[in-house]
Amino acid sequence: MSSKWKRSSQELVDHFHESMIGFEGIDRKKMFGYPCCFCNGNMFTGLHEENWVLRLPHDLREQLINEYHAKQFQPMPNRTMKEYIIIPEKILSCQKTLLSLIKKSIEYVQTLPIK
């Protein structure tokens, strides 16, 4: 089994970048070769392989897990990033819902200590 991560599809990368247009006060960077966005030094969203992950408060994560069967993000086996979920395809295909969640993610990380 290879430990090398797969590249995100160009379609997903384009969707990611296009969805970030219009959000102010965010920094775009790459982590491990994947596009990510930060606010006040805290990462709030990014891509990993064919997954788009989003950092959200507990209540909203639980809601998405229950309603959309969202999964918690694990970049490696047994390495759960507890505040991050993988955005389900049903949400990725609904830009209005996706943008609302991105906004809520930014609002959440703005409550965290600045890094």
Secondary structure as UniProt FT lines:
FT   HELIX           10..20
FT   TURN            21..22
FT   STRAND          27..31
FT   TURN            32..33
FT   STRAND          34..39
FT   TURN            40..41
FT   STRAND          42..48
FT   TURN            49..50
FT   STRAND          51..55
FT   HELIX           58..68
FT   STRAND          71..76
FT   TURN            77..78
FT   STRAND          79..86
FT   HELIX           89..92
FT   HELIX           95..109
FT   TURN            110..111
//
